[in-house]
Amino acid sequence: MKSRGTGGLVYSTEAGRMCPVCRRPVAQCTCRKAAPPRAGDGIVRVSRETKGRGGKAVTLAGGIPLDEAALAAPGKELKAACGSGGTVKDGVVEVQGDHAEKVVALLQQRGYTVKRAGG
């Protein structure tokens, strides 16, 4: 199989999906496991957003100094405390609904420096 551009081999019939960075099978990929935790200024920013969501509010908590895998636990805890759904995308915890005050209080209890961002 011939590769195009800089992406390299994406799929192999022998090994399945391939990592574009280290060019190993995804199950044996070492580059994603070795990714350092997100660097930031140490301040967690909590905001409310409605853009691109059909007018529905979503509370965003970004800047939590944890890597992507470890961010799932606080995300689950925040969603459960607010009694709503949500997700973790690109290092930002998204909680469905306008729960900014509750999220700020919960993160401050956990010892994070928290600022309310946005309007």
N, CA, C and O atoms as a GROMACS GRO file, in nm:
protein
  476
    1MET      N    1   0.084  -0.117   0.000
    1MET     CA    2   0.000   0.000   0.000
    1MET      C    3   0.089   0.124   0.000
    1MET      O    4   0.183   0.133   0.079
    2LYS      N    5   0.060   0.216  -0.087
    2LYS     CA    6   0.140   0.336  -0.102
    2LYS      C    7   0.082   0.448  -0.016
    2LYS      O    8  -0.040   0.465  -0.012
    3SER      N    9   0.167   0.526   0.051
    3SER     CA   10   0.119   0.636   0.134
    3SER      C   11   0.121   0.766   0.055
    3SER      O   12   0.206   0.786  -0.032
    4ARG      N   13   0.027   0.855   0.087
    4ARG     CA   14   0.019   0.986   0.022
    4ARG      C   15   0.053   1.094   0.123
    4ARG      O   16   0.013   1.084   0.239
    5GLY      N   17   0.124   1.197   0.084
    5GLY     CA   18   0.151   1.312   0.169
    5GLY      C   19   0.235   1.276   0.290
    5GLY      O   20   0.315   1.183   0.286
    6THR      N   21   0.215   1.350   0.398
    6THR     CA   22   0.293   1.328   0.519
    6THR      C   23   0.222   1.238   0.618
    6THR      O   24   0.282   1.200   0.720
    7GLY      N   25   0.095   1.201   0.593
    7GLY     CA   26   0.017   1.123   0.687
    7GLY      C   27   0.065   0.980   0.702
    7GLY      O   28   0.056   0.924   0.811
    8GLY      N   29   0.116   0.921   0.597
    8GLY     CA   30   0.164   0.784   0.604
    8GLY      C   31   0.051   0.683   0.599
    8GLY      O   32  -0.062   0.717   0.564
    9LEU      N   33   0.081   0.563   0.634
    9LEU     CA   34  -0.012   0.452   0.630
    9LEU      C   35  -0.119   0.471   0.737
    9LEU      O   36  -0.087   0.495   0.853
   10VAL      N   37  -0.245   0.460   0.699
   10VAL     CA   38  -0.356   0.479   0.791
   10VAL      C   39  -0.417   0.346   0.832
   10VAL      O   40  -0.459   0.330   0.947
   11TYR      N   41  -0.422   0.252   0.740
   11TYR     CA   42  -0.484   0.123   0.768
   11TYR      C   43  -0.403   0.014   0.699
   11TYR      O   44  -0.362   0.028   0.584
   12SER      N   45  -0.382  -0.094   0.771
   12SER     CA   46  -0.313  -0.208   0.715
   12SER      C   47  -0.401  -0.330   0.735
   12SER      O   48  -0.459  -0.347   0.842
   13THR      N   49  -0.413  -0.415   0.633
   13THR     CA   50  -0.495  -0.535   0.647
   13THR      C   51  -0.433  -0.632   0.746
   13THR      O   52  -0.503  -0.719   0.799
   14GLU      N   53  -0.306  -0.618   0.773
   14GLU     CA   54  -0.239  -0.705   0.868
   14GLU      C   55  -0.261  -0.659   1.012
   14GLU      O   56  -0.286  -0.742   1.099
   15ALA      N   57  -0.251  -0.528   1.039
   15ALA     CA   58  -0.255  -0.478   1.177
   15ALA      C   59  -0.376  -0.391   1.208
   15ALA      O   60  -0.398  -0.357   1.324
   16GLY      N   61  -0.455  -0.353   1.109
   16GLY     CA   62  -0.570  -0.266   1.134
   16GLY      C   63  -0.531  -0.119   1.130
   16GLY      O   64  -0.442  -0.081   1.053
   17ARG      N   65  -0.597  -0.035   1.213
   17ARG     CA   66  -0.570   0.109   1.214
   17ARG      C   67  -0.430   0.137   1.265
   17ARG      O   68  -0.381   0.074   1.358
   18MET      N   69  -0.365   0.235   1.200
   18MET     CA   70  -0.228   0.271   1.232
   18MET      C   71  -0.224   0.413   1.289
   18MET      O   72  -0.301   0.499   1.246
   19CYS      N   73  -0.136   0.438   1.385
   19CYS     CA   74  -0.116   0.571   1.441
   19CYS      C   75  -0.037   0.654   1.339
   19CYS      O   76   0.067   0.609   1.292
   20PRO      N   77  -0.085   0.775   1.305
   20PRO     CA   78  -0.014   0.855   1.206
   20PRO      C   79   0.117   0.914   1.258
   20PRO      O   80   0.200   0.958   1.179
   21VAL      N   81   0.137   0.918   1.389
   21VAL     CA   82   0.257   0.978   1.447
   21VAL      C   83   0.370   0.877   1.458
   21VAL      O   84   0.478   0.897   1.401
   22CYS      N   85   0.346   0.768   1.532
   22CYS     CA   86   0.454   0.670   1.553
   22CYS      C   87   0.449   0.556   1.451
   22CYS      O   88   0.541   0.474   1.446
   23ARG      N   89   0.342   0.550   1.369
   23ARG     CA   90   0.326   0.452   1.260
   23ARG      C   91   0.323   0.307   1.310
   23ARG      O   92   0.369   0.216   1.241
   24ARG      N   93   0.269   0.289   1.428
   24ARG     CA   94   0.248   0.155   1.483
   24ARG      C   95   0.098   0.128   1.486
   24ARG      O   96   0.019   0.222   1.473
   25PRO      N   97   0.057   0.002   1.504
   25PRO     CA   98  -0.086  -0.024   1.520
   25PRO      C   99  -0.139   0.052   1.642
   25PRO      O  100  -0.067   0.069   1.741
   26VAL      N  101  -0.262   0.098   1.636
   26VAL     CA  102  -0.319   0.181   1.742
   26VAL      C  103  -0.312   0.112   1.877
   26VAL      O  104  -0.291   0.178   1.979
   27ALA      N  105  -0.328  -0.019   1.882
   27ALA     CA  106  -0.322  -0.092   2.008
   27ALA      C  107  -0.182  -0.087   2.070
   27ALA      O  108  -0.168  -0.100   2.191
   28GLN      N  109  -0.078  -0.069   1.989
   28GLN     CA  110   0.059  -0.066   2.038
   28GLN      C  111   0.119   0.075   2.032
   28GLN      O  112   0.240   0.090   2.046
   29CYS      N  113   0.036   0.177   2.013
   29CYS     CA  114   0.081   0.315   2.000
   29CYS      C  115   0.146   0.362   2.131
   29CYS      O  116   0.090   0.343   2.239
   30THR      N  117   0.264   0.422   2.120
   30THR     CA  118   0.334   0.472   2.239
   30THR      C  119   0.330   0.623   2.249
   30THR      O  120   0.354   0.676   2.358
   31CYS      N  121   0.301   0.692   2.143
   31CYS     CA  122   0.306   0.839   2.146
   31CYS      C  123   0.190   0.899   2.226
   31CYS      O  124   0.209   1.002   2.290
   32ARG      N  125   0.073   0.839   2.223
   32ARG     CA  126  -0.042   0.894   2.296
   32ARG      C  127  -0.029   0.868   2.446
   32ARG      O  128  -0.074   0.949   2.526
   33LYS      N  129   0.031   0.758   2.484
   33LYS     CA  130   0.047   0.727   2.625
   33LYS      C  131   0.152   0.817   2.690
   33LYS      O  132   0.145   0.846   2.809
   34ALA      N  133   0.249   0.861   2.611
   34ALA     CA  134   0.358   0.942   2.664
   34ALA      C  135   0.328   1.091   2.659
   34ALA      O  136   0.416   1.172   2.691
   35ALA      N  137   0.207   1.130   2.621
   35ALA     CA  138   0.173   1.271   2.612
   35ALA      C  139   0.172   1.334   2.751
   35ALA      O  140   0.108   1.281   2.842
   36PRO      N  141   0.241   1.445   2.769
   36PRO     CA  142   0.246   1.510   2.900
   36PRO      C  143   0.111   1.574   2.934
   36PRO      O  144   0.032   1.602   2.844
   37PRO      N  145   0.086   1.598   3.064
   37PRO     CA  146  -0.038   1.665   3.099
   37PRO      C  147  -0.041   1.806   3.042
   37PRO      O  148   0.064   1.866   3.016
   38ARG      N  149  -0.159   1.858   3.022
   38ARG     CA  150  -0.174   1.990   2.963
   38ARG      C  151  -0.110   2.096   3.051
   38ARG      O  152  -0.128   2.098   3.173
   39ALA      N  153  -0.035   2.182   2.987
   39ALA     CA  154   0.027   2.293   3.059
   39ALA      C  155  -0.065   2.413   3.053
   39ALA      O  156  -0.134   2.434   2.954
   40GLY      N  157  -0.066   2.489   3.158
   40GLY     CA  158  -0.149   2.608   3.161
   40GLY      C  159  -0.100   2.700   3.271
   40GLY      O  160   0.010   2.683   3.324
   41ASP      N  161  -0.181   2.797   3.306
   41ASP     CA  162  -0.142   2.891   3.409
   41ASP      C  163  -0.190   2.847   3.547
   41ASP      O  164  -0.170   2.920   3.644
   42GLY      N  165  -0.254   2.730   3.558
   42GLY     CA  166  -0.298   2.678   3.687
   42GLY      C  167  -0.434   2.729   3.729
   42GLY      O  168  -0.478   2.702   3.840
   43ILE      N  169  -0.502   2.803   3.642
   43ILE     CA  170  -0.633   2.857   3.675
   43ILE      C  171  -0.737   2.786   3.590
   43ILE      O  172  -0.726   2.780   3.467
   44VAL      N  173  -0.838   2.732   3.656
   44VAL     CA  174  -0.949   2.667   3.586
   44VAL      C  175  -1.052   2.775   3.555
   44VAL      O  176  -1.095   2.848   3.644
   45ARG      N  177  -1.092   2.784   3.430
   45ARG     CA  178  -1.188   2.885   3.388
   45ARG      C  179  -1.322   2.817   3.355
   45ARG      O  180  -1.329   2.724   3.274
   46VAL      N  181  -1.426   2.866   3.421
   46VAL     CA  182  -1.560   2.811   3.404
   46VAL      C  183  -1.644   2.915   3.331
   46VAL      O  184  -1.652   3.030   3.372
   47SER      N  185  -1.707   2.873   3.220
   47SER     CA  186  -1.790   2.964   3.143
   47SER      C  187  -1.916   2.894   3.096
   47SER      O  188  -1.930   2.772   3.108
   48ARG      N  189  -2.007   2.974   3.041
   48ARG     CA  190  -2.133   2.923   2.986
   48ARG      C  191  -2.135   2.958   2.838
   48ARG      O  192  -2.100   3.068   2.798
   49GLU      N  193  -2.178   2.862   2.756
   49GLU     CA  194  -2.178   2.882   2.612
   49GLU      C  195  -2.306   2.829   2.551
   49GLU      O  196  -2.361   2.729   2.596
   50THR      N  197  -2.354   2.899   2.447
   50THR     CA  198  -2.472   2.852   2.375
   50THR      C  199  -2.448   2.843   2.225
   50THR      O  200  -2.533   2.791   2.153
   51LYS      N  201  -2.335   2.892   2.176
   51LYS     CA  202  -2.308   2.893   2.031
   51LYS      C  203  -2.304   2.752   1.972
   51LYS      O  204  -2.240   2.663   2.027
   52GLY      N  205  -2.373   2.735   1.861
   52GLY     CA  206  -2.370   2.609   1.788
   52GLY      C  207  -2.439   2.494   1.858
   52GLY      O  208  -2.418   2.378   1.824
   53ARG      N  209  -2.523   2.526   1.957
   53ARG     CA  210  -2.589   2.420   2.033
   53ARG      C  211  -2.742   2.436   2.031
   53ARG      O  212  -2.811   2.387   2.120
   54GLY      N  213  -2.790   2.505   1.932
   54GLY     CA  214  -2.934   2.522   1.920
   54GLY      C  215  -2.994   2.607   2.030
   54GLY      O  216  -3.111   2.590   2.064
   55GLY      N  217  -2.917   2.699   2.087
   55GLY     CA  218  -2.966   2.786   2.192
   55GLY      C  219  -2.960   2.726   2.331
   55GLY      O  220  -2.997   2.792   2.428
   56LYS      N  221  -2.917   2.603   2.343
   56LYS     CA  222  -2.910   2.538   2.474
   56LYS      C  223  -2.778   2.570   2.542
   56LYS      O  224  -2.673   2.572   2.477
   57ALA      N  225  -2.783   2.594   2.671
   57ALA     CA  226  -2.663   2.633   2.747
   57ALA      C  227  -2.579   2.511   2.784
   57ALA      O  228  -2.632   2.403   2.812
   58VAL      N  229  -2.448   2.531   2.783
   58VAL     CA  230  -2.353   2.429   2.825
   58VAL      C  231  -2.250   2.498   2.914
   58VAL      O  232  -2.202   2.606   2.880
   59THR      N  233  -2.217   2.438   3.026
   59THR     CA  234  -2.115   2.492   3.116
   59THR      C  235  -1.983   2.427   3.080
   59THR      O  236  -1.973   2.305   3.074
   60LEU      N  237  -1.880   2.510   3.057
   60LEU     CA  238  -1.748   2.462   3.019
   60LEU      C  239  -1.649   2.487   3.132
   60LEU      O  240  -1.647   2.596   3.190
   61ALA      N  241  -1.568   2.387   3.164
   61ALA     CA  242  -1.461   2.401   3.263
   61ALA      C  243  -1.331   2.363   3.194
   61ALA      O  244  -1.304   2.245   3.171
   62GLY      N  245  -1.250   2.463   3.162
   62GLY     CA  246  -1.125   2.439   3.091
   62GLY      C  247  -1.005   2.480   3.175
   62GLY      O  248  -1.016   2.566   3.263
   63GLY      N  249  -0.892   2.419   3.147
   63GLY     CA  250  -0.769   2.454   3.218
   63GLY      C  251  -0.741   2.366   3.339
   63GLY      O  252  -0.653   2.397   3.418
   64ILE      N  253  -0.815   2.257   3.355
   64ILE     CA  254  -0.789   2.165   3.465
   64ILE      C  255  -0.657   2.096   3.435
   64ILE      O  256  -0.645   2.032   3.330
   65PRO      N  257  -0.558   2.106   3.524
   65PRO     CA  258  -0.423   2.055   3.493
   65PRO      C  259  -0.411   1.902   3.502
   65PRO      O  260  -0.337   1.850   3.585
   66LEU      N  261  -0.485   1.833   3.417
   66LEU     CA  262  -0.480   1.687   3.410
   66LEU      C  263  -0.472   1.646   3.265
   66LEU      O  264  -0.514   1.720   3.176
   67ASP      N  265  -0.417   1.526   3.239
   67ASP     CA  266  -0.414   1.479   3.101
   67ASP      C  267  -0.554   1.429   3.062
   67ASP      O  268  -0.643   1.418   3.147
   68GLU      N  269  -0.570   1.398   2.936
   68GLU     CA  270  -0.702   1.364   2.881
   68GLU      C  271  -0.766   1.244   2.951
   68GLU      O  272  -0.887   1.245   2.977
   69ALA      N  273  -0.687   1.142   2.982
   69ALA     CA  274  -0.742   1.022   3.046
   69ALA      C  275  -0.785   1.049   3.191
   69ALA      O  276  -0.889   1.002   3.235
   70ALA      N  277  -0.704   1.125   3.263
   70ALA     CA  278  -0.734   1.153   3.404
   70ALA      C  279  -0.847   1.254   3.418
   70ALA      O  280  -0.905   1.266   3.526
   71LEU      N  281  -0.879   1.326   3.313
   71LEU     CA  282  -0.984   1.427   3.316
   71LEU      C  283  -1.123   1.365   3.318
   71LEU      O  284  -1.221   1.432   3.351
   72ALA      N  285  -1.133   1.239   3.283
   72ALA     CA  286  -1.263   1.171   3.280
   72ALA      C  287  -1.323   1.158   3.419
   72ALA      O  288  -1.445   1.170   3.433
   73ALA      N  289  -1.243   1.136   3.522
   73ALA     CA  290  -1.294   1.120   3.659
   73ALA      C  291  -1.357   1.249   3.712
   73ALA      O  292  -1.471   1.245   3.758
   74PRO      N  293  -1.287   1.364   3.708
   74PRO     CA  294  -1.353   1.486   3.754
   74PRO      C  295  -1.472   1.525   3.666
   74PRO      O  296  -1.570   1.582   3.715
   75GLY      N  297  -1.465   1.492   3.537
   75GLY     CA  298  -1.578   1.519   3.449
   75GLY      C  299  -1.701   1.442   3.492
   75GLY      O  300  -1.811   1.497   3.495
   76LYS      N  301  -1.683   1.317   3.523
   76LYS     CA  302  -1.795   1.233   3.567
   76LYS      C  303  -1.851   1.284   3.700
   76LYS      O  304  -1.973   1.286   3.720
   77GLU      N  305  -1.762   1.326   3.789
   77GLU     CA  306  -1.804   1.377   3.919
   77GLU      C  307  -1.885   1.507   3.905
   77GLU      O  308  -1.986   1.525   3.973
   78LEU      N  309  -1.840   1.597   3.818
   78LEU     CA  310  -1.912   1.723   3.796
   78LEU      C  311  -2.050   1.698   3.734
   78LEU      O  312  -2.148   1.760   3.775
   79LYS      N  313  -2.057   1.607   3.637
   79LYS     CA  314  -2.184   1.576   3.574
   79LYS      C  315  -2.282   1.515   3.675
   79LYS      O  316  -2.400   1.548   3.674
   80ALA      N  317  -2.233   1.428   3.761
   80ALA     CA  318  -2.319   1.364   3.860
   80ALA      C  319  -2.368   1.466   3.963
   80ALA      O  320  -2.484   1.462   4.004
   81ALA      N  321  -2.281   1.557   4.005
   81ALA     CA  322  -2.320   1.657   4.103
   81ALA      C  323  -2.423   1.754   4.047
   81ALA      O  324  -2.509   1.803   4.121
   82CYS      N  325  -2.415   1.782   3.919
   82CYS     CA  326  -2.511   1.873   3.855
   82CYS      C  327  -2.637   1.800   3.810
   82CYS      O  328  -2.737   1.865   3.778
   83GLY      N  329  -2.634   1.670   3.809
   83GLY     CA  330  -2.751   1.592   3.768
   83GLY      C  331  -2.782   1.604   3.621
   83GLY      O  332  -2.898   1.604   3.581
   84SER      N  333  -2.677   1.613   3.539
   84SER     CA  334  -2.699   1.624   3.395
   84SER      C  335  -2.589   1.552   3.320
   84SER      O  336  -2.494   1.501   3.380
   85GLY      N  337  -2.602   1.548   3.190
   85GLY     CA  338  -2.504   1.481   3.105
   85GLY      C  339  -2.393   1.576   3.065
   85GLY      O  340  -2.387   1.690   3.110
   86GLY      N  341  -2.305   1.525   2.982
   86GLY     CA  342  -2.195   1.607   2.934
   86GLY      C  343  -2.087   1.519   2.875
   86GLY      O  344  -2.107   1.401   2.849
   87THR      N  345  -1.969   1.580   2.852
   87THR     CA  346  -1.858   1.509   2.792
   87THR      C  347  -1.727   1.578   2.825
   87THR      O  348  -1.724   1.687   2.883
   88VAL      N  349  -1.617   1.513   2.786
   88VAL     CA  350  -1.484   1.573   2.796
   88VAL      C  351  -1.428   1.578   2.655
   88VAL      O  352  -1.408   1.474   2.592
   89LYS      N  353  -1.401   1.699   2.604
   89LYS     CA  354  -1.348   1.717   2.469
   89LYS      C  355  -1.229   1.811   2.475
   89LYS      O  356  -1.239   1.920   2.532
   90ASP      N  357  -1.119   1.772   2.416
   90ASP     CA  358  -1.001   1.857   2.402
   90ASP      C  359  -0.959   1.922   2.532
   90ASP      O  360  -0.922   2.040   2.533
   91GLY      N  361  -0.963   1.850   2.641
   91GLY     CA  362  -0.918   1.903   2.770
   91GLY      C  363  -1.018   1.994   2.838
   91GLY      O  364  -0.984   2.062   2.935
   92VAL      N  365  -1.142   1.998   2.790
   92VAL     CA  366  -1.246   2.082   2.848
   92VAL      C  367  -1.363   1.993   2.889
   92VAL      O  368  -1.410   1.910   2.811
   93VAL      N  369  -1.409   2.011   3.014
   93VAL     CA  370  -1.525   1.936   3.062
   93VAL      C  371  -1.649   2.016   3.026
   93VAL      O  372  -1.660   2.133   3.061
   94GLU      N  373  -1.742   1.953   2.955
   94GLU     CA  374  -1.868   2.015   2.915
   94GLU      C  375  -1.981   1.951   2.994
   94GLU      O  376  -1.999   1.830   2.990
   95VAL      N  377  -2.058   2.034   3.067
   95VAL     CA  378  -2.173   1.987   3.143
   95VAL      C  379  -2.296   2.052   3.083
   95VAL      O  380  -2.302   2.174   3.068
   96GLN      N  381  -2.395   1.972   3.048
   96GLN     CA  382  -2.517   2.024   2.986
   96GLN      C  383  -2.596   2.107   3.085
   96GLN      O  384  -2.619   2.065   3.198
   97GLY      N  385  -2.636   2.225   3.042
   97GLY     CA  386  -2.716   2.314   3.126
   97GLY      C  387  -2.631   2.425   3.186
   97GLY      O  388  -2.509   2.426   3.174
   98ASP      N  389  -2.699   2.519   3.253
   98ASP     CA  390  -2.632   2.634   3.314
   98ASP      C  391  -2.604   2.600   3.461
   98ASP      O  392  -2.686   2.627   3.549
   99HIS      N  393  -2.488   2.540   3.486
   99HIS     CA  394  -2.448   2.498   3.620
   99HIS      C  395  -2.317   2.563   3.662
   99HIS      O  396  -2.241   2.503   3.740
  100ALA      N  397  -2.288   2.683   3.613
  100ALA     CA  398  -2.158   2.745   3.635
  100ALA      C  399  -2.127   2.765   3.784
  100ALA      O  400  -2.016   2.734   3.829
  101GLU      N  401  -2.223   2.814   3.861
  101GLU     CA  402  -2.198   2.841   4.004
  101GLU      C  403  -2.169   2.711   4.080
  101GLU      O  404  -2.081   2.707   4.166
  102LYS      N  405  -2.243   2.606   4.048
  102LYS     CA  406  -2.223   2.477   4.114
  102LYS      C  407  -2.086   2.418   4.077
  102LYS      O  408  -2.018   2.362   4.163
  103VAL      N  409  -2.047   2.430   3.950
  103VAL     CA  410  -1.918   2.378   3.904
  103VAL      C  411  -1.804   2.453   3.970
  103VAL      O  412  -1.705   2.392   4.010
  104VAL      N  413  -1.816   2.586   3.980
  104VAL     CA  414  -1.713   2.667   4.046
  104VAL      C  415  -1.696   2.623   4.191
  104VAL      O  416  -1.584   2.605   4.238
  105ALA      N  417  -1.807   2.605   4.262
  105ALA     CA  418  -1.801   2.565   4.402
  105ALA      C  419  -1.737   2.426   4.419
  105ALA      O  420  -1.655   2.406   4.508
  106LEU      N  421  -1.773   2.333   4.332
  106LEU     CA  422  -1.718   2.197   4.341
  106LEU      C  423  -1.568   2.194   4.312
  106LEU      O  424  -1.492   2.125   4.380
  107LEU      N  425  -1.525   2.270   4.212
  107LEU     CA  426  -1.382   2.273   4.179
  107LEU      C  427  -1.301   2.343   4.288
  107LEU      O  428  -1.187   2.303   4.315
  108GLN      N  429  -1.357   2.445   4.351
  108GLN     CA  430  -1.287   2.511   4.461
  108GLN      C  431  -1.274   2.417   4.581
  108GLN      O  432  -1.172   2.421   4.650
  109GLN      N  433  -1.374   2.334   4.605
  109GLN     CA  434  -1.365   2.235   4.713
  109GLN      C  435  -1.254   2.134   4.686
  109GLN      O  436  -1.193   2.082   4.779
  110ARG      N  437  -1.228   2.107   4.559
  110ARG     CA  438  -1.122   2.012   4.521
  110ARG      C  439  -0.983   2.075   4.525
  110ARG      O  440  -0.884   2.006   4.502
  111GLY      N  441  -0.975   2.205   4.554
  111GLY     CA  442  -0.846   2.270   4.569
  111GLY      C  443  -0.793   2.342   4.446
  111GLY      O  444  -0.677   2.383   4.444
  112TYR      N  445  -0.876   2.357   4.342
  112TYR     CA  446  -0.833   2.427   4.221
  112TYR      C  447  -0.855   2.577   4.237
  112TYR      O  448  -0.946   2.618   4.309
  113THR      N  449  -0.774   2.657   4.171
  113THR     CA  450  -0.797   2.800   4.161
  113THR      C  451  -0.893   2.820   4.044
  113THR      O  452  -0.862   2.784   3.930
  114VAL      N  453  -1.010   2.877   4.072
  114VAL     CA  454  -1.116   2.884   3.972
  114VAL      C  455  -1.155   3.029   3.947
  114VAL      O  456  -1.167   3.108   4.041
  115LYS      N  457  -1.174   3.062   3.819
  115LYS     CA  458  -1.226   3.193   3.780
  115LYS      C  459  -1.349   3.172   3.694
  115LYS      O  460  -1.356   3.078   3.615
  116ARG      N  461  -1.445   3.260   3.711
  116ARG     CA  462  -1.566   3.260   3.628
  116ARG      C  463  -1.534   3.342   3.505
  116ARG      O  464  -1.506   3.461   3.515
  117ALA      N  465  -1.537   3.280   3.389
  117ALA     CA  466  -1.502   3.348   3.262
  117ALA      C  467  -1.629   3.377   3.184
  117ALA      O  468  -1.731   3.310   3.202
  118GLY      N  469  -1.624   3.475   3.100
  118GLY     CA  470  -1.740   3.507   3.016
  118GLY      C  471  -1.844   3.587   3.090
  118GLY      O  472  -1.820   3.637   3.200
  119GLY      N  473  -1.961   3.599   3.030
  119GLY     CA  474  -2.068   3.684   3.082
  119GLY      C  475  -2.156   3.622   3.180
  119GLY      O  476  -2.248   3.687   3.230
   0.00000   0.00000   0.00000
